């Protein structure tokens, strides 16, 4: 799993803030640095949640009766399914739209 370093999160927060400042659609009520720090906190919390989801998904896959090898098609299918289940459980994602399913 690719993890963003603190430095990368801070760099992204600067880039996001720059885009918001340049936008005519956004008006800042707080100062720029306060907004940027809030972006860092939000991104850090989201990454922490994502790590928890990943651990739960891996735990569910490894708890199957038969061994499922990571990297196999079956592992990938279960990982996607369980990951979406966790996102829905946390209220982050809605149910998949059947019209967008391949096949």
N, C-alpha and C positions, 0 to 999 in steps of 0.2 A: 504494500500500500504506500502511495506517495504522500508524504506528510509535508505540509508547508512549514518552513522555519518561521520563527518570530520575525526575522528580518524581511522575509518575503511578504508576510502579512502586513508589516508596516509599509513596505514599498507599495503594495497594492492599495493600502488605505490612502496613501498620498495620491496615487493615480485616480482612484475613485473620487476623492475630494476635488482634484483638479477638474475632472469632468463635470462634477456638480457645480463648481464655481463658474465654469465656462458656459453653463446652460442658462438660457433666458427663462427656462421653466421653473428654476429652483431659486428660492429666496432663503438666505440663511438668517435664522433668528439668533443662533449661538455663533460664537467665533469659529473660524475655520479649524483650529486645532482641537476644539471640543468635539466637533463633528467627526474629525479624523480619528480621534481616540475612541469614539463610540463605534465607528466602523471596525476598528481593531477588536474591540470587545465582542461585537456581534460575530465577526468572522471566527474568532477564537472559540466562541461558544458553539458555533455551527460545526467547526472541525472536531470539537470534543464530542458532540452528539454523533457525528458521522463515525468516529472511532468506536463509540459504544455500539452503534448499529452493526458495524462490521464485525465486532467481537461476537455479538448475539447471533448473527447470520452464520458465522463460522462454527459456533457452538451447536447450532441447530443441524448443520450439515454433518458435523462429526458425530452427532448423537444418533444418526441413522443406524438401523440394524446392520446394513451391509456397508462395507468400506467404500467410500466414494473418493476417488483420487482428484486432488486439486488440479485444475487444468483440463480435466475431461469435459466432454460435452454435458454430461449429466451434472457435474459439479457446477458448471457455468449456468445451466438452466435453474438449478436449485438456488444458487446464489442470487440470481436476478429475482426469482420469485420471492424468496425470503427477505431480500433487501426491500422490495416494494411493500411486502407485508409489514415490515417494521416502520417504513415511512408512513404508511396509512395508519398504523397503530398510534404513531406519534402525532397524527394529524398534519403531516408535512406534505403528503401526496394524496391525490384522490384516486378512486378506482380507475384502472386502465380502461381506455376507450377501445372496444373491440374493433372498431373501424381501422385502427392503426396497427393491428397485429399482423406480422408477416404470415404469408401462407395463404 
